[in-house]
Each structure stands twice: as C-alpha cells, then as structure tokens.
Amino acid sequence: MAAAVHMAPAAGELAWTTAAMLRITTHEAPDQVAIRCEGRLAGECVAVLAEELARVRVLAGHRPLALRLCGLRFVDEPGLALLRGLTDVAIDLSDCSSFLRALLPAAPASAGTPRTTP
C-alpha cells in the first residue's frame, strides 16, 4: 500500500497524496486565500485536506477562505462529511459541480455571506 505524502506547502505550492491522488493548491491574494482541490477526496486524503484547511485558516488570518472544488472527481462519505462541516464556518465552498452542490447544505440566511453558490 502506498503511504500518503503530505508536505506543508508555501503559498502557491502543492500538498499531495500518492495513495488516492488528491492535489491541494493554495493561492494567497491580499483579499482572500483560496484552496483548489483536484482528484479524489477519499480515504486518507480526507485527513490531509482537514490538516491543510487548519493550516491555511491560520495563514489566512482575517482574509476570507475559499475552497474551490471544481477539480474533484470523487468524494467518499467521510469527505462529504468534512465538506458539510465546513458550511458552518467562514469558508466559501464555491466553484463546485452541481451534483456536489446538491449534496452540500445551503448556508443559513442569517450567516451572512453564502457558503455555496448556485
């Protein structure tokens, strides 16, 4: 079995795993920090993404954090649970497929900025 590889990347570099093929790219801008996910969010990659999100939340500081999911090709149940949990925090879950958007709950109206986009 291939072991997951996770490196704490600098801005714009990649965190990746070899076992399930998830690529995580972080992009910093003055007004936002964005994370792009490509590949399969499954198995041990779910924990890798959770760790990367925790690291990037600190890095982002006061800036909003966007999670770009358009490159995901598969999400297992634990991965979906992670994404569903993110709708309760200040992370914009935008740029995802309509199928994935249907599986994720819409942000409550009282939360202010929407977490998913139509």
C-alpha positions, 0 to 999 in steps of 0.5 A: 500500500502506498503511504500518503505524502503530505508536505506543508506547502508555501503559498502557491505550492502543492500538498499531495497524496500518492495513495488516492491522488488528491492535489491541494493548491493554495493561492494567497491574494491580499483579499482572500486565500483560496484552496483548489482541490483536484482528484479524489477526496477519499480515504486518507486524503480526507485527513490531509485536506482537514490538516491543510484547511487548519493550516491555511485558516491560520495563514489566512488570518482575517482574509476570507477562505475559499475552497474551490472544488471544481477539480474533484472527481470523487468524494467518499462519505467521510469527505462529504462529511468534512465538506458539510462541516465546513458550511458552518464556518467562514469558508466559501465552498464555491466553484463546485459541480452541481451534483456536489452542490446538491449534496452540500447544505445551503448556508443559513440566511442569517450567516451572512455571506453564502457558503455555496453558490448556485 
